[in-house]
């Protein structure tokens, strides 16, 4: 055809290439969707498993239930790294499934804390720890720990909700820790021993910590030694830490320490109260 467009041969020769590119694009997109779908299926498989709930809000529903699940004091005793000594009478169970810990100042000489930095004891306060241990393992690779708390945030108050190594220190994960301000510290301590520590810290401002807020971690085994720890405040993820904690048992602790890292309250700080409820511990099994 003499009137054929001079551009037709070029169009005819390039059209198969365009088709080939289009096919590759479709296949690539299908592959990308396939990978994404596989990840979604895997995540769904993990999250759809029914957890073994080991602790729930019922543990504070009565004094009898409380004594079934919780021990008084720290796992190692009554003293730690502040100016408060733990006493049984400072801990009470209130109606509505609420745990209350009260700190009161005392001026009489009671010696110094047996734990570093060995501050003088000025306060009677309280601590409790869960009777069971928490261990991320091949058989229980995923754990969720959470709780709702009302805590003071004035200088000299040091409330915490945390897990710490049951057979060594580190490891440690602070699910909630306030040090005399409205900033929550969420920390992970790793290291071969306490002399060679490495800290991962996430600091987040919390509006009115004296109101109820939820603090949570999700621990997930990622290798033979390592796991991820996702930190949350009121359901919003604040950070993800990595730690070599697989196979290491933990104690779960709720306590109201005083002064130390939270500053000096002095005689102006006579009284402080923290409350907790809906403390939840669950493990997912393979």
C-alpha positions in Angstrom: 0.0 0.0 0.0 1.6 3.1 -1.2 -0.3 5.4 1.2 0.7 3.4 4.2 2.0 5.5 7.1 5.8 5.5 7.4 5.4 5.1 11.1 3.4 1.8 10.9 6.5 -0.5 10.6 7.9 1.1 13.7 4.6 0.7 15.6 4.4 -3.0 14.5 7.9 -3.8 15.6 7.5 -2.1 19.0 4.0 -3.4 19.8 5.3 -6.9 20.8 7.8 -5.3 23.2 5.0 -3.3 24.8 3.0 -6.4 25.2 6.0 -8.3 26.7 6.6 -5.4 29.2 2.9 -5.4 30.1 3.0 -9.1 30.8 6.1 -8.8 33.0 4.4 -6.0 34.9 1.3 -8.1 35.5 3.4 -11.1 36.6 5.5 -8.8 38.9 2.4 -7.3 40.5 1.0 -10.8 40.9 4.2 -11.9 42.6 4.2 -8.8 44.8 0.6 -9.5 45.8 1.5 -13.1 46.4 4.3 -12.2 48.8 2.1 -9.7 50.6 -0.7 -12.3 50.8 1.7 -14.8 52.2 2.8 -12.3 54.9 -0.8 -11.5 55.6 -1.7 -15.2 55.9 1.3 -15.8 58.2 0.4 -12.8 60.4 -3.2 -13.9 60.5 -2.2 -17.4 61.5 -0.2 -16.0 64.4 -2.7 -13.5 65.6 -5.7 -15.8 65.0 -4.4 -18.4 67.4 -6.2 -18.4 70.7 -3.8 -17.4 73.4 -3.4 -19.1 76.7 -4.5 -16.4 79.1 -2.4 -16.8 82.3 -3.5 -13.7 84.1 -6.5 -11.4 83.8 -8.5 -8.8 85.6 -9.9 -11.4 88.0 -6.6 -11.6 89.9 -7.5 -8.3 91.7 -11.2 -9.1 92.1 -10.8 -10.3 95.7 -8.2 -10.7 98.3 -8.4 -14.5 97.9 -7.8 -14.2 94.1 -5.0 -11.8 94.7 -3.2 -14.1 97.1 -3.6 -17.0 94.6 -1.8 -15.2 91.8 0.5 -12.6 93.5 3.3 -12.5 96.1 4.2 -9.5 98.2 7.3 -7.5 97.7 10.0 -7.8 95.0 11.1 -11.4 94.2 14.4 -10.6 96.1 12.9 -8.9 99.2 11.7 -5.5 100.4 14.4 -3.1 99.2 15.4 -1.8 95.8 17.1 1.3 94.4 15.1 4.1 96.0 14.2 5.4 99.5 11.1 3.2 100.0 10.9 -0.1 101.8 8.1 -2.4 100.9 5.4 -3.4 103.5 2.4 -5.6 103.1 0.0 -3.1 104.7 0.8 -0.6 101.9 -0.9 -2.9 99.4 -4.7 -3.3 99.2 -7.3 -4.7 96.8 -10.3 -2.3 96.2 -13.7 -3.0 94.8 -13.9 -3.1 91.0 -10.8 -5.3 90.6 -8.3 -2.5 91.5 -4.9 -2.9 93.1 -3.8 0.1 95.2 -0.3 0.8 96.4 0.3 3.6 98.9 3.6 5.3 99.9 3.8 7.2 103.2 6.8 9.2 104.4 8.3 8.3 107.8 10.9 10.5 109.6 12.1 7.8 112.0 15.4 6.2 111.3 15.0 2.9 109.6 18.5 2.5 108.1 19.4 2.4 104.5 18.2 0.4 101.5 20.2 -2.9 101.1 20.3 -2.2 97.3 22.5 0.3 95.5 22.8 3.2 95.8 21.7 2.4 99.4 19.6 5.5 100.1 18.2 6.2 103.5 14.7 4.7 103.9 12.1 7.5 104.2 9.0 5.8 102.9 6.8 2.7 103.5 5.5 1.6 100.1 4.5 -1.6 98.3 5.5 -4.0 95.6 4.0 -7.2 94.3 5.2 -9.8 91.8 3.3 -12.5 89.8 4.0 -16.0 91.1 4.6 -17.5 87.7 7.4 -16.8 85.3 7.4 -15.5 81.7 9.6 -17.1 79.1 9.7 -16.6 75.4 10.6 -19.9 73.8 10.1 -22.1 70.8 6.9 -23.5 72.3 5.6 -20.1 73.4 7.1 -17.7 70.9 4.6 -14.8 71.5 3.6 -13.0 74.7 1.3 -10.1 75.5 1.6 -8.3 78.8 -0.6 -5.2 79.6 -2.3 -3.3 82.3 -4.2 -0.2 83.1 -2.7 2.2 85.7 -3.2 5.5 87.5 0.1 6.8 88.7 1.5 10.0 90.3 4.0 12.0 88.3 5.3 14.5 90.8 8.9 14.7 91.8 10.0 11.9 94.0 7.4 9.3 92.8 8.7 6.3 90.9 5.9 3.9 89.9 6.6 1.0 87.6 5.1 -2.0 85.8 8.0 -4.2 84.5 9.6 -7.6 83.9 13.1 -8.5 85.1 15.3 -11.5 84.8 14.4 -14.3 87.3 17.8 -16.0 87.1 20.1 -13.0 86.1 20.1 -9.3 85.4 19.9 -8.1 82.7 17.4 -8.9 81.1 14.8 -6.2 81.9 11.8 -4.6 80.1 10.0 -1.7 81.6 6.5 -1.6 80.3 5.7 1.5 82.3 8.0 3.6 84.4 7.5 7.2 85.6 10.3 9.2 87.2 8.7 12.2 88.7 7.4 13.8 85.5 4.5 13.1 83.0 7.0 11.2 80.7 6.7 7.4 80.6 9.9 5.5 80.2 9.7 2.2 78.2 13.1 0.5 78.4 15.0 -2.6 77.4 18.2 -3.6 79.2 20.5 -6.1 77.5 24.1 -7.1 78.0 26.2 -10.1 79.0 26.0 -8.9 82.7 25.2 -5.9 84.8 28.6 -4.4 84.3 28.2 -4.3 80.6 24.7 -3.0 80.1 23.1 -1.7 76.9 19.8 0.3 77.1 17.1 1.0 74.6 14.8 3.7 75.8 11.6 5.2 74.5 10.3 8.3 76.3 6.7 9.4 75.6 4.6 12.2 77.2 1.4 11.0 78.8 -1.4 13.5 79.4 -2.5 13.2 83.0 -0.9 9.9 84.1 -3.1 10.2 87.2 -6.0 9.1 84.9 -6.3 5.6 83.6 -3.9 4.6 80.8 -3.0 1.3 79.3 0.6 0.2 78.9 1.5 -2.9 76.9 4.3 -5.0 75.4 4.1 -7.7 72.7 7.1 -10.0 72.7 7.8 -12.1 69.5 10.5 -14.7 69.0 12.4 -13.8 65.8 15.4 -16.2 66.0 16.9 -18.9 68.2 18.2 -16.1 70.6 16.4 -12.9 69.6 13.0 -11.4 70.0 11.2 -8.2 69.2 9.5 -6.2 72.0 6.8 -3.8 70.8 5.8 -1.1 73.3 2.4 0.5 73.4 0.6 3.3 75.3 -3.2 3.4 75.1 -3.1 1.0 72.1 -0.6 3.1 70.1 2.8 1.6 69.3 5.6 3.8 70.6 8.7 1.7 69.7 10.1 -1.7 68.8 13.2 -3.0 70.6 15.3 -6.1 69.8 16.8 -8.2 72.6 18.5 -11.6 73.0 15.9 -12.7 75.7 14.7 -16.0 74.2 14.8 -18.7 76.8 15.3 -16.3 79.7 12.7 -16.4 82.5 11.2 -13.1 83.8 9.4 -11.9 86.9 6.5 -9.5 86.4 6.5 -6.7 89.0 4.2 -3.8 90.0 5.7 -1.4 92.5 5.8 2.2 93.8 9.4 3.1 94.5 10.3 6.6 95.7 13.0 9.2 95.1 16.2 7.8 93.6 16.0 8.4 89.8 12.7 10.3 90.3 14.3 13.1 92.3 14.0 14.2 95.9 10.5 14.6 97.2 11.5 15.5 100.7 9.2 16.4 103.5 6.8 18.1 101.1 6.0 14.6 99.6 4.2 12.8 102.4 1.9 10.6 100.5 1.5 9.0 97.0 -0.8 6.4 95.5 -0.8 4.3 92.4 -3.6 2.0 91.2 -3.7 -0.8 88.7 -6.3 -3.0 87.1 -6.9 -5.3 84.1 -3.4 -6.8 84.3 -3.2 -9.3 81.5 -0.6 -11.9 80.6 -1.2 -14.3 77.6 1.1 -16.6 75.7 0.6 -18.0 72.1 1.8 -21.6 71.6 3.1 -23.2 68.4 
